[in-house]
Amino acid sequence: MIIYLVKAINILKVGFDYENQILEIEFRLNVMHHYFEVPLDGFVAFMKADDVDEFYFNFIQYNYHFDSF
C-alpha cells in the first residue's frame, strides 16, 4: 500500500491497496478507517478532488463498509 499525505482539514493520510480494493484513511484525530471494495477510479477521483474532506463526506463516508483502527 502506498500512503499519500493530503491537504485537508480532517484527513491526514490516504492509502490504497490496489489488489484488495481497500482505501485507508488516517484522520487528524488519530483514527484510521479501512474502506472495503473501493474501485480504483473512486480512489483516483478522491485524490484529484479539489476538496478531499468534501469528497469524503459526499462519496465515501456512507457508501462503503469500513473498519476503524
mmCIF file of the N, C-alpha and C atoms, coordinates in Angstrom:
data_MODEL
# 
_entry.id   MODEL 
# 
loop_
_atom_site.group_PDB 
_atom_site.id 
_atom_site.type_symbol 
_atom_site.label_atom_id 
_atom_site.label_alt_id 
_atom_site.label_comp_id 
_atom_site.label_asym_id 
_atom_site.label_entity_id 
_atom_site.label_seq_id 
_atom_site.pdbx_PDB_ins_code 
_atom_site.Cartn_x 
_atom_site.Cartn_y 
_atom_site.Cartn_z 
_atom_site.occupancy 
_atom_site.B_iso_or_equiv 
_atom_site.pdbx_formal_charge 
_atom_site.auth_seq_id 
_atom_site.auth_comp_id 
_atom_site.auth_asym_id 
_atom_site.auth_atom_id 
_atom_site.pdbx_PDB_model_num 
ATOM 1   N N  . MET A 1 1  ? 0.851   -1.174 0.000   1.00 0.00 ? 1  MET A N  1 
ATOM 2   C CA . MET A 1 1  ? 0.000   0.000  0.000   1.00 0.00 ? 1  MET A CA 1 
ATOM 3   C C  . MET A 1 1  ? 0.895   1.235  0.000   1.00 0.00 ? 1  MET A C  1 
ATOM 4   N N  . ILE A 1 2  ? 0.581   2.152  -0.888  1.00 0.00 ? 2  ILE A N  1 
ATOM 5   C CA . ILE A 1 2  ? 1.290   3.426  -0.942  1.00 0.00 ? 2  ILE A CA 1 
ATOM 6   C C  . ILE A 1 2  ? 0.455   4.442  -0.174  1.00 0.00 ? 2  ILE A C  1 
ATOM 7   N N  . ILE A 1 3  ? 1.116   5.210  0.696   1.00 0.00 ? 3  ILE A N  1 
ATOM 8   C CA . ILE A 1 3  ? 0.439   6.196  1.532   1.00 0.00 ? 3  ILE A CA 1 
ATOM 9   C C  . ILE A 1 3  ? 0.754   7.595  0.999   1.00 0.00 ? 3  ILE A C  1 
ATOM 10  N N  . TYR A 1 4  ? -0.272  8.438  0.922   1.00 0.00 ? 4  TYR A N  1 
ATOM 11  C CA . TYR A 1 4  ? -0.123  9.803  0.435   1.00 0.00 ? 4  TYR A CA 1 
ATOM 12  C C  . TYR A 1 4  ? -0.549  10.784 1.520   1.00 0.00 ? 4  TYR A C  1 
ATOM 13  N N  . LEU A 1 5  ? 0.236   11.840 1.716   1.00 0.00 ? 5  LEU A N  1 
ATOM 14  C CA . LEU A 1 5  ? -0.191  12.943 2.566   1.00 0.00 ? 5  LEU A CA 1 
ATOM 15  C C  . LEU A 1 5  ? -1.143  13.803 1.750   1.00 0.00 ? 5  LEU A C  1 
ATOM 16  N N  . VAL A 1 6  ? -2.202  14.291 2.380   1.00 0.00 ? 6  VAL A N  1 
ATOM 17  C CA . VAL A 1 6  ? -3.158  15.139 1.672   1.00 0.00 ? 6  VAL A CA 1 
ATOM 18  C C  . VAL A 1 6  ? -3.335  16.451 2.425   1.00 0.00 ? 6  VAL A C  1 
ATOM 19  N N  . LYS A 1 7  ? -3.729  17.472 1.687   1.00 0.00 ? 7  LYS A N  1 
ATOM 20  C CA . LYS A 1 7  ? -4.019  18.771 2.289   1.00 0.00 ? 7  LYS A CA 1 
ATOM 21  C C  . LYS A 1 7  ? -5.510  18.831 2.567   1.00 0.00 ? 7  LYS A C  1 
ATOM 22  N N  . ALA A 1 8  ? -5.859  18.610 3.819   1.00 0.00 ? 8  ALA A N  1 
ATOM 23  C CA . ALA A 1 8  ? -7.267  18.595 4.210   1.00 0.00 ? 8  ALA A CA 1 
ATOM 24  C C  . ALA A 1 8  ? -7.369  18.980 5.680   1.00 0.00 ? 8  ALA A C  1 
ATOM 25  N N  . ILE A 1 9  ? -8.532  19.406 6.071   1.00 0.00 ? 9  ILE A N  1 
ATOM 26  C CA . ILE A 1 9  ? -8.757  19.799 7.461   1.00 0.00 ? 9  ILE A CA 1 
ATOM 27  C C  . ILE A 1 9  ? -8.854  18.577 8.362   1.00 0.00 ? 9  ILE A C  1 
ATOM 28  N N  . ASN A 1 10 ? -9.586  17.563 7.938   1.00 0.00 ? 10 ASN A N  1 
ATOM 29  C CA . ASN A 1 10 ? -9.856  16.400 8.782   1.00 0.00 ? 10 ASN A CA 1 
ATOM 30  C C  . ASN A 1 10 ? -9.005  15.174 8.475   1.00 0.00 ? 10 ASN A C  1 
ATOM 31  N N  . ILE A 1 11 ? -8.469  15.097 7.275   1.00 0.00 ? 11 ILE A N  1 
ATOM 32  C CA . ILE A 1 11 ? -7.753  13.901 6.825   1.00 0.00 ? 11 ILE A CA 1 
ATOM 33  C C  . ILE A 1 11 ? -6.266  14.203 6.711   1.00 0.00 ? 11 ILE A C  1 
ATOM 34  N N  . LEU A 1 12 ? -5.457  13.299 7.247   1.00 0.00 ? 12 LEU A N  1 
ATOM 35  C CA . LEU A 1 12 ? -4.006  13.479 7.222   1.00 0.00 ? 12 LEU A CA 1 
ATOM 36  C C  . LEU A 1 12 ? -3.352  12.678 6.095   1.00 0.00 ? 12 LEU A C  1 
ATOM 37  N N  . LYS A 1 13 ? -3.701  11.375 6.009   1.00 0.00 ? 13 LYS A N  1 
ATOM 38  C CA . LYS A 1 13 ? -3.073  10.487 5.028   1.00 0.00 ? 13 LYS A CA 1 
ATOM 39  C C  . LYS A 1 13 ? -4.116  9.593  4.371   1.00 0.00 ? 13 LYS A C  1 
ATOM 40  N N  . VAL A 1 14 ? -3.807  9.203  3.141   1.00 0.00 ? 14 VAL A N  1 
ATOM 41  C CA . VAL A 1 14 ? -4.680  8.308  2.385   1.00 0.00 ? 14 VAL A CA 1 
ATOM 42  C C  . VAL A 1 14 ? -3.806  7.243  1.735   1.00 0.00 ? 14 VAL A C  1 
ATOM 43  N N  . GLY A 1 15 ? -4.252  6.013  1.801   1.00 0.00 ? 15 GLY A N  1 
ATOM 44  C CA . GLY A 1 15 ? -3.549  4.924  1.140   1.00 0.00 ? 15 GLY A CA 1 
ATOM 45  C C  . GLY A 1 15 ? -4.540  4.069  0.370   1.00 0.00 ? 15 GLY A C  1 
ATOM 46  N N  . PHE A 1 16 ? -4.022  3.300  -0.588  1.00 0.00 ? 16 PHE A N  1 
ATOM 47  C CA . PHE A 1 16 ? -4.906  2.440  -1.362  1.00 0.00 ? 16 PHE A CA 1 
ATOM 48  C C  . PHE A 1 16 ? -4.210  1.129  -1.665  1.00 0.00 ? 16 PHE A C  1 
ATOM 49  N N  . ASP A 1 17 ? -4.886  0.036  -1.357  1.00 0.00 ? 17 ASP A N  1 
ATOM 50  C CA . ASP A 1 17 ? -4.423  -1.317 -1.668  1.00 0.00 ? 17 ASP A CA 1 
ATOM 51  C C  . ASP A 1 17 ? -5.126  -1.734 -2.957  1.00 0.00 ? 17 ASP A C  1 
ATOM 52  N N  . TYR A 1 18 ? -4.386  -1.709 -4.068  1.00 0.00 ? 18 TYR A N  1 
ATOM 53  C CA . TYR A 1 18 ? -4.961  -1.978 -5.385  1.00 0.00 ? 18 TYR A CA 1 
ATOM 54  C C  . TYR A 1 18 ? -5.504  -3.396 -5.508  1.00 0.00 ? 18 TYR A C  1 
ATOM 55  N N  . GLU A 1 19 ? -4.782  -4.361 -4.972  1.00 0.00 ? 19 GLU A N  1 
ATOM 56  C CA . GLU A 1 19 ? -5.194  -5.761 -5.103  1.00 0.00 ? 19 GLU A CA 1 
ATOM 57  C C  . GLU A 1 19 ? -6.485  -6.065 -4.358  1.00 0.00 ? 19 GLU A C  1 
ATOM 58  N N  . ASN A 1 20 ? -6.633  -5.503 -3.177  1.00 0.00 ? 20 ASN A N  1 
ATOM 59  C CA . ASN A 1 20 ? -7.793  -5.811 -2.328  1.00 0.00 ? 20 ASN A CA 1 
ATOM 60  C C  . ASN A 1 20 ? -8.857  -4.723 -2.313  1.00 0.00 ? 20 ASN A C  1 
ATOM 61  N N  . GLN A 1 21 ? -8.632  -3.645 -3.051  1.00 0.00 ? 21 GLN A N  1 
ATOM 62  C CA . GLN A 1 21 ? -9.563  -2.514 -3.138  1.00 0.00 ? 21 GLN A CA 1 
ATOM 63  C C  . GLN A 1 21 ? -9.920  -1.975 -1.752  1.00 0.00 ? 21 GLN A C  1 
ATOM 64  N N  . ILE A 1 22 ? -8.875  -1.708 -0.966  1.00 0.00 ? 22 ILE A N  1 
ATOM 65  C CA . ILE A 1 22 ? -9.066  -1.142 0.368   1.00 0.00 ? 22 ILE A CA 1 
ATOM 66  C C  . ILE A 1 22 ? -8.512  0.275  0.377   1.00 0.00 ? 22 ILE A C  1 
ATOM 67  N N  . LEU A 1 23 ? -9.354  1.212  0.744   1.00 0.00 ? 23 LEU A N  1 
ATOM 68  C CA . LEU A 1 23 ? -8.965  2.605  0.900   1.00 0.00 ? 23 LEU A CA 1 
ATOM 69  C C  . LEU A 1 23 ? -8.699  2.848  2.377   1.00 0.00 ? 23 LEU A C  1 
ATOM 70  N N  . GLU A 1 24 ? -7.497  3.291  2.694   1.00 0.00 ? 24 GLU A N  1 
ATOM 71  C CA . GLU A 1 24 ? -7.128  3.581  4.078   1.00 0.00 ? 24 GLU A CA 1 
ATOM 72  C C  . GLU A 1 24 ? -7.106  5.091  4.262   1.00 0.00 ? 24 GLU A C  1 
ATOM 73  N N  . ILE A 1 25 ? -7.806  5.571  5.281   1.00 0.00 ? 25 ILE A N  1 
ATOM 74  C CA . ILE A 1 25 ? -7.819  6.998  5.581   1.00 0.00 ? 25 ILE A CA 1 
ATOM 75  C C  . ILE A 1 25 ? -7.404  7.185  7.030   1.00 0.00 ? 25 ILE A C  1 
ATOM 76  N N  . GLU A 1 26 ? -6.365  7.988  7.232   1.00 0.00 ? 26 GLU A N  1 
ATOM 77  C CA . GLU A 1 26 ? -5.945  8.350  8.585   1.00 0.00 ? 26 GLU A CA 1 
ATOM 78  C C  . GLU A 1 26 ? -6.399  9.782  8.841   1.00 0.00 ? 26 GLU A C  1 
ATOM 79  N N  . PHE A 1 27 ? -7.194  9.939  9.865   1.00 0.00 ? 27 PHE A N  1 
ATOM 80  C CA . PHE A 1 27 ? -7.732  11.244 10.219  1.00 0.00 ? 27 PHE A CA 1 
ATOM 81  C C  . PHE A 1 27 ? -6.795  11.956 11.191  1.00 0.00 ? 27 PHE A C  1 
ATOM 82  N N  . ARG A 1 28 ? -6.909  13.253 11.268  1.00 0.00 ? 28 ARG A N  1 
ATOM 83  C CA . ARG A 1 28 ? -6.052  14.046 12.148  1.00 0.00 ? 28 ARG A CA 1 
ATOM 84  C C  . ARG A 1 28 ? -6.293  13.745 13.629  1.00 0.00 ? 28 ARG A C  1 
ATOM 85  N N  . LEU A 1 29 ? -7.405  13.131 13.960  1.00 0.00 ? 29 LEU A N  1 
ATOM 86  C CA . LEU A 1 29 ? -7.718  12.800 15.352  1.00 0.00 ? 29 LEU A CA 1 
ATOM 87  C C  . LEU A 1 29 ? -7.191  11.415 15.738  1.00 0.00 ? 29 LEU A C  1 
ATOM 88  N N  . ASN A 1 30 ? -6.180  10.922 15.003  1.00 0.00 ? 30 ASN A N  1 
ATOM 89  C CA . ASN A 1 30 ? -5.545  9.625  15.276  1.00 0.00 ? 30 ASN A CA 1 
ATOM 90  C C  . ASN A 1 30 ? -6.503  8.450  15.179  1.00 0.00 ? 30 ASN A C  1 
ATOM 91  N N  . VAL A 1 31 ? -7.423  8.517  14.242  1.00 0.00 ? 31 VAL A N  1 
ATOM 92  C CA . VAL A 1 31 ? -8.335  7.417  13.937  1.00 0.00 ? 31 VAL A CA 1 
ATOM 93  C C  . VAL A 1 31 ? -8.047  6.995  12.502  1.00 0.00 ? 31 VAL A C  1 
ATOM 94  N N  . MET A 1 32 ? -8.057  5.687  12.260  1.00 0.00 ? 32 MET A N  1 
ATOM 95  C CA . MET A 1 32 ? -7.837  5.187  10.911  1.00 0.00 ? 32 MET A CA 1 
ATOM 96  C C  . MET A 1 32 ? -9.018  4.317  10.504  1.00 0.00 ? 32 MET A C  1 
ATOM 97  N N  . HIS A 1 33 ? -9.473  4.495  9.269   1.00 0.00 ? 33 HIS A N  1 
ATOM 98  C CA . HIS A 1 33 ? -10.544 3.671  8.718   1.00 0.00 ? 33 HIS A CA 1 
ATOM 99  C C  . HIS A 1 33 ? -10.024 2.946  7.486   1.00 0.00 ? 33 HIS A C  1 
ATOM 100 N N  . HIS A 1 34 ? -10.447 1.706  7.328   1.00 0.00 ? 34 HIS A N  1 
ATOM 101 C CA . HIS A 1 34 ? -10.235 0.946  6.096   1.00 0.00 ? 34 HIS A CA 1 
ATOM 102 C C  . HIS A 1 34 ? -11.593 0.773  5.443   1.00 0.00 ? 34 HIS A C  1 
ATOM 103 N N  . TYR A 1 35 ? -11.753 1.301  4.231   1.00 0.00 ? 35 TYR A N  1 
ATOM 104 C CA . TYR A 1 35 ? -12.994 1.185  3.466   1.00 0.00 ? 35 TYR A CA 1 
ATOM 105 C C  . TYR A 1 35 ? -12.804 0.082  2.430   1.00 0.00 ? 35 TYR A C  1 
ATOM 106 N N  . PHE A 1 36 ? -13.788 -0.800 2.329   1.00 0.00 ? 36 PHE A N  1 
ATOM 107 C CA . PHE A 1 36 ? -13.667 -2.002 1.509   1.00 0.00 ? 36 PHE A CA 1 
ATOM 108 C C  . PHE A 1 36 ? -14.426 -1.884 0.193   1.00 0.00 ? 36 PHE A C  1 
ATOM 109 N N  . GLU A 1 37 ? -13.895 -2.581 -0.823  1.00 0.00 ? 37 GLU A N  1 
ATOM 110 C CA . GLU A 1 37 ? -14.487 -2.644 -2.160  1.00 0.00 ? 37 GLU A CA 1 
ATOM 111 C C  . GLU A 1 37 ? -14.578 -1.272 -2.820  1.00 0.00 ? 37 GLU A C  1 
ATOM 112 N N  . VAL A 1 38 ? -13.552 -0.470 -2.612  1.00 0.00 ? 38 VAL A N  1 
ATOM 113 C CA . VAL A 1 38 ? -13.474 0.843  -3.257  1.00 0.00 ? 38 VAL A CA 1 
ATOM 114 C C  . VAL A 1 38 ? -12.772 0.645  -4.599  1.00 0.00 ? 38 VAL A C  1 
ATOM 115 N N  . PRO A 1 39 ? -13.418 1.000  -5.701  1.00 0.00 ? 39 PRO A N  1 
ATOM 116 C CA . PRO A 1 39 ? -12.787 0.811  -7.011  1.00 0.00 ? 39 PRO A CA 1 
ATOM 117 C C  . PRO A 1 39 ? -11.646 1.806  -7.229  1.00 0.00 ? 39 PRO A C  1 
ATOM 118 N N  . LEU A 1 40 ? -10.728 1.439  -8.095  1.00 0.00 ? 40 LEU A N  1 
ATOM 119 C CA . LEU A 1 40 ? -9.586  2.300  -8.395  1.00 0.00 ? 40 LEU A CA 1 
ATOM 120 C C  . LEU A 1 40 ? -10.030 3.682  -8.859  1.00 0.00 ? 40 LEU A C  1 
ATOM 121 N N  . ASP A 1 41 ? -11.050 3.752  -9.715  1.00 0.00 ? 41 ASP A N  1 
ATOM 122 C CA . ASP A 1 41 ? -11.490 5.062  -10.204 1.00 0.00 ? 41 ASP A CA 1 
ATOM 123 C C  . ASP A 1 41 ? -12.064 5.922  -9.074  1.00 0.00 ? 41 ASP A C  1 
ATOM 124 N N  . GLY A 1 42 ? -12.634 5.299  -8.049  1.00 0.00 ? 42 GLY A N  1 
ATOM 125 C CA . GLY A 1 42 ? -13.103 6.049  -6.881  1.00 0.00 ? 42 GLY A CA 1 
ATOM 126 C C  . GLY A 1 42 ? -11.944 6.635  -6.102  1.00 0.00 ? 42 GLY A C  1 
ATOM 127 N N  . PHE A 1 43 ? -10.877 5.861  -5.951  1.00 0.00 ? 43 PHE A N  1 
ATOM 128 C CA . PHE A 1 43 ? -9.674  6.354  -5.281  1.00 0.00 ? 43 PHE A CA 1 
ATOM 129 C C  . PHE A 1 43 ? -9.057  7.504  -6.067  1.00 0.00 ? 43 PHE A C  1 
ATOM 130 N N  . VAL A 1 44 ? -8.944  7.349  -7.374  1.00 0.00 ? 44 VAL A N  1 
ATOM 131 C CA . VAL A 1 44 ? -8.354  8.393  -8.216  1.00 0.00 ? 44 VAL A CA 1 
ATOM 132 C C  . VAL A 1 44 ? -9.175  9.675  -8.120  1.00 0.00 ? 44 VAL A C  1 
ATOM 133 N N  . ALA A 1 45 ? -10.490 9.570  -8.178  1.00 0.00 ? 45 ALA A N  1 
ATOM 134 C CA . ALA A 1 45 ? -11.351 10.753 -8.055  1.00 0.00 ? 45 ALA A CA 1 
ATOM 135 C C  . ALA A 1 45 ? -11.165 11.416 -6.696  1.00 0.00 ? 45 ALA A C  1 
ATOM 136 N N  . PHE A 1 46 ? -11.048 10.617 -5.652  1.00 0.00 ? 46 PHE A N  1 
ATOM 137 C CA . PHE A 1 46 ? -10.818 11.135 -4.303  1.00 0.00 ? 46 PHE A CA 1 
ATOM 138 C C  . PHE A 1 46 ? -9.520  11.935 -4.249  1.00 0.00 ? 46 PHE A C  1 
ATOM 139 N N  . MET A 1 47 ? -8.461  11.387 -4.798  1.00 0.00 ? 47 MET A N  1 
ATOM 140 C CA . MET A 1 47 ? -7.161  12.053 -4.758  1.00 0.00 ? 47 MET A CA 1 
ATOM 141 C C  . MET A 1 47 ? -7.115  13.302 -5.638  1.00 0.00 ? 47 MET A C  1 
ATOM 142 N N  . LYS A 1 48 ? -7.930  13.347 -6.679  1.00 0.00 ? 48 LYS A N  1 
ATOM 143 C CA . LYS A 1 48 ? -7.959  14.506 -7.573  1.00 0.00 ? 48 LYS A CA 1 
ATOM 144 C C  . LYS A 1 48 ? -8.950  15.580 -7.131  1.00 0.00 ? 48 LYS A C  1 
ATOM 145 N N  . ALA A 1 49 ? -9.735  15.296 -6.115  1.00 0.00 ? 49 ALA A N  1 
ATOM 146 C CA . ALA A 1 49 ? -10.779 16.226 -5.683  1.00 0.00 ? 49 ALA A CA 1 
ATOM 147 C C  . ALA A 1 49 ? -10.175 17.552 -5.222  1.00 0.00 ? 49 ALA A C  1 
ATOM 148 N N  . ASP A 1 50 ? -10.865 18.632 -5.541  1.00 0.00 ? 50 ASP A N  1 
ATOM 149 C CA . ASP A 1 50 ? -10.431 19.953 -5.079  1.00 0.00 ? 50 ASP A CA 1 
ATOM 150 C C  . ASP A 1 50 ? -10.487 20.045 -3.560  1.00 0.00 ? 50 ASP A C  1 
ATOM 151 N N  . ASP A 1 51 ? -11.468 19.389 -2.960  1.00 0.00 ? 51 ASP A N  1 
ATOM 152 C CA . ASP A 1 51 ? -11.641 19.386 -1.505  1.00 0.00 ? 51 ASP A CA 1 
ATOM 153 C C  . ASP A 1 51 ? -11.784 17.935 -1.047  1.00 0.00 ? 51 ASP A C  1 
ATOM 154 N N  . VAL A 1 52 ? -10.711 17.381 -0.520  1.00 0.00 ? 52 VAL A N  1 
ATOM 155 C CA . VAL A 1 52 ? -10.678 15.974 -0.114  1.00 0.00 ? 52 VAL A CA 1 
ATOM 156 C C  . VAL A 1 52 ? -11.711 15.695 0.973   1.00 0.00 ? 52 VAL A C  1 
ATOM 157 N N  . ASP A 1 53 ? -11.832 16.599 1.941   1.00 0.00 ? 53 ASP A N  1 
ATOM 158 C CA . ASP A 1 53 ? -12.814 16.412 3.015   1.00 0.00 ? 53 ASP A CA 1 
ATOM 159 C C  . ASP A 1 53 ? -14.235 16.345 2.465   1.00 0.00 ? 53 ASP A C  1 
ATOM 160 N N  . GLU A 1 54 ? -14.563 17.256 1.579   1.00 0.00 ? 54 GLU A N  1 
ATOM 161 C CA . GLU A 1 54 ? -15.908 17.287 0.996   1.00 0.00 ? 54 GLU A CA 1 
ATOM 162 C C  . GLU A 1 54 ? -16.176 16.014 0.196   1.00 0.00 ? 54 GLU A C  1 
ATOM 163 N N  . PHE A 1 55 ? -15.202 15.578 -0.587  1.00 0.00 ? 55 PHE A N  1 
ATOM 164 C CA . PHE A 1 55 ? -15.364 14.344 -1.360  1.00 0.00 ? 55 PHE A CA 1 
ATOM 165 C C  . PHE A 1 55 ? -15.595 13.168 -0.420  1.00 0.00 ? 55 PHE A C  1 
ATOM 166 N N  . TYR A 1 56 ? -14.833 13.108 0.646   1.00 0.00 ? 56 TYR A N  1 
ATOM 167 C CA . TYR A 1 56 ? -15.005 12.032 1.627   1.00 0.00 ? 56 TYR A CA 1 
ATOM 168 C C  . TYR A 1 56 ? -16.429 12.019 2.178   1.00 0.00 ? 56 TYR A C  1 
ATOM 169 N N  . PHE A 1 57 ? -16.900 13.166 2.635   1.00 0.00 ? 57 PHE A N  1 
ATOM 170 C CA . PHE A 1 57 ? -18.237 13.232 3.230   1.00 0.00 ? 57 PHE A CA 1 
ATOM 171 C C  . PHE A 1 57 ? -19.341 12.927 2.218   1.00 0.00 ? 57 PHE A C  1 
ATOM 172 N N  . ASN A 1 58 ? -19.159 13.317 0.973   1.00 0.00 ? 58 ASN A N  1 
ATOM 173 C CA . ASN A 1 58 ? -20.203 13.128 -0.039  1.00 0.00 ? 58 ASN A CA 1 
ATOM 174 C C  . ASN A 1 58 ? -20.179 11.765 -0.730  1.00 0.00 ? 58 ASN A C  1 
ATOM 175 N N  . PHE A 1 59 ? -19.006 11.160 -0.881  1.00 0.00 ? 59 PHE A N  1 
ATOM 176 C CA . PHE A 1 59 ? -18.912 9.966  -1.718  1.00 0.00 ? 59 PHE A CA 1 
ATOM 177 C C  . PHE A 1 59 ? -18.324 8.721  -1.048  1.00 0.00 ? 59 PHE A C  1 
ATOM 178 N N  . ILE A 1 60 ? -17.686 8.873  0.089   1.00 0.00 ? 60 ILE A N  1 
ATOM 179 C CA . ILE A 1 60 ? -17.031 7.716  0.704   1.00 0.00 ? 60 ILE A CA 1 
ATOM 180 C C  . ILE A 1 60 ? -17.657 7.331  2.034   1.00 0.00 ? 60 ILE A C  1 
ATOM 181 N N  . GLN A 1 61 ? -17.848 8.279  2.911   1.00 0.00 ? 61 GLN A N  1 
ATOM 182 C CA . GLN A 1 61 ? -18.228 8.006  4.294   1.00 0.00 ? 61 GLN A CA 1 
ATOM 183 C C  . GLN A 1 61 ? -19.372 7.012  4.448   1.00 0.00 ? 61 GLN A C  1 
ATOM 184 N N  . TYR A 1 62 ? -20.453 7.186  3.721   1.00 0.00 ? 62 TYR A N  1 
ATOM 185 C CA . TYR A 1 62 ? -21.625 6.326  3.889   1.00 0.00 ? 62 TYR A CA 1 
ATOM 186 C C  . TYR A 1 62 ? -21.839 5.342  2.737   1.00 0.00 ? 62 TYR A C  1 
ATOM 187 N N  . ASN A 1 63 ? -20.915 5.303  1.796   1.00 0.00 ? 63 ASN A N  1 
ATOM 188 C CA . ASN A 1 63 ? -21.095 4.440  0.629   1.00 0.00 ? 63 ASN A CA 1 
ATOM 189 C C  . ASN A 1 63 ? -20.298 3.145  0.671   1.00 0.00 ? 63 ASN A C  1 
ATOM 190 N N  . TYR A 1 64 ? -19.392 3.011  1.629   1.00 0.00 ? 64 TYR A N  1 
ATOM 191 C CA . TYR A 1 64 ? -18.561 1.814  1.718   1.00 0.00 ? 64 TYR A CA 1 
ATOM 192 C C  . TYR A 1 64 ? -18.507 1.322  3.158   1.00 0.00 ? 64 TYR A C  1 
ATOM 193 N N  . HIS A 1 65 ? -18.486 0.004  3.301   1.00 0.00 ? 65 HIS A N  1 
ATOM 194 C CA . HIS A 1 65 ? -18.317 -0.602 4.628   1.00 0.00 ? 65 HIS A CA 1 
ATOM 195 C C  . HIS A 1 65 ? -16.889 -0.318 5.097   1.00 0.00 ? 65 HIS A C  1 
ATOM 196 N N  . PHE A 1 66 ? -16.720 -0.072 6.408   1.00 0.00 ? 66 PHE A N  1 
ATOM 197 C CA . PHE A 1 66 ? -15.379 0.203  6.916   1.00 0.00 ? 66 PHE A CA 1 
ATOM 198 C C  . PHE A 1 66 ? -15.166 -0.394 8.300   1.00 0.00 ? 66 PHE A C  1 
ATOM 199 N N  . ASP A 1 67 ? -13.895 -0.521 8.647   1.00 0.00 ? 67 ASP A N  1 
ATOM 200 C CA . ASP A 1 67 ? -13.467 -0.875 9.995   1.00 0.00 ? 67 ASP A CA 1 
ATOM 201 C C  . ASP A 1 67 ? -12.629 0.273  10.525  1.00 0.00 ? 67 ASP A C  1 
ATOM 202 N N  . SER A 1 68 ? -12.731 0.540  11.816  1.00 0.00 ? 68 SER A N  1 
ATOM 203 C CA . SER A 1 68 ? -11.935 1.583  12.469  1.00 0.00 ? 68 SER A CA 1 
ATOM 204 C C  . SER A 1 68 ? -10.772 0.960  13.221  1.00 0.00 ? 68 SER A C  1 
ATOM 205 N N  . PHE A 1 69 ? -9.674  1.690  13.256  1.00 0.00 ? 69 PHE A N  1 
ATOM 206 C CA . PHE A 1 69 ? -8.488  1.242  13.989  1.00 0.00 ? 69 PHE A CA 1 
ATOM 207 C C  . PHE A 1 69 ? -8.029  2.339  14.922  1.00 0.00 ? 69 PHE A C  1 
# 
